[in-house]
Amino acid sequence: MDVGGMDLSGIDLTTEVVRTDRLVLRPFREDDVDAVLAACQSPDIARWIAAVSVPYTRADAAGWVTGEAPAMRREGTGLTVAIEADGRFVGSGGVHRIGQHPMGPEVGYWIAPEARGNGYAAEAAHALAEWAIGLGAHRVYLVADVLNTGSQAVARRAGFTQEGVLRSYLAYRDGSRGDAAVFSRLPGD
């Protein structure tokens, strides 16, 4: 099945796992709910990811882990992953909008506060981009709030190139809008 340039024939997105030297990017499991709940209490995650509700409840975490994340995999629109290092949950990521956006699929990520500073976000973002490109994506993109310099640094370490700024791209919780830096990876980058 060709989805937006990606050939997903022979790929079972519901079970697909991507591995790096240090990480396992795997489907979410029901036992990830508490770790997702704890991580999403971080004001940093809620600040940069508007989809993370405030307050973030156990029901929100369960809805993501057992509902939304696996649904994207089943529907073929995303490879949502739990990021695991040394057998422990350290964050979330994914290749989103498969076949849904003219810029190609989008890579996203967040890392639990206690796991930051280990390079996990850049390693996961690089691996996810390689996965999509390896399946034929003509480009992979990533957006980060222009104020989120940490996420922009992760994008660069993951091999993404900044292309510009999308003005008024992000919707904030208070109804205002913000600019986003847009990055891309192409085959051969």
C-alpha positions, 0 to 999 in steps of 0.5 A: 500500500502506497501512502503519500509516497511511502510504501507500507506494503508488508508493514504491520503498523500495529506491531512495527518497532524501530530500534536504535543502538540505545532505544526501542521505539515500540507500540504503546502498552497498557502498562505505559499509562502511569509513565505517560501520566507522570511525564505529562505533569511536566509544565514543559510538555504541556507548554509546547504540546497543545494536545496535552490537556491541563490538568492532564489526568489518568483518563487522558493518559489512558485515552492516549495509550489505549485509544488514540495512539493505537488508532493512528497505527490501525488507520495507517496515519501514524507510527506512534511510539513509546520510547524505551531505553534500558527497558524503561519508558522515557518518552513518546514520539512518532511519524504522524500525518502519513499520507495526509500532508503535502509536506510529507509525514511529520516527526514529533517527540517529547521526553520525560523530564527525568530522562532528558539530557541523554540525547534520546529525543534526537536519536528517536527523531533521527530513527523515525525520519530514517524509517519514513524515508526508508519506506519512500517518503520524499521528505519528512518534516518537523515543526517546533515553536520558535521559542522552543530552542531546545526542540530546535536543537534536537531537530538539528542534531537529528539531521533536520535542516531548518527551512523557515518559519511558519507564521501564526502556525501554532494555536495556543491555549489562550487563543493566541497564535505563535510562529513555528520553525519548520525543519525537513529531512530529505533522502540523502540528508 
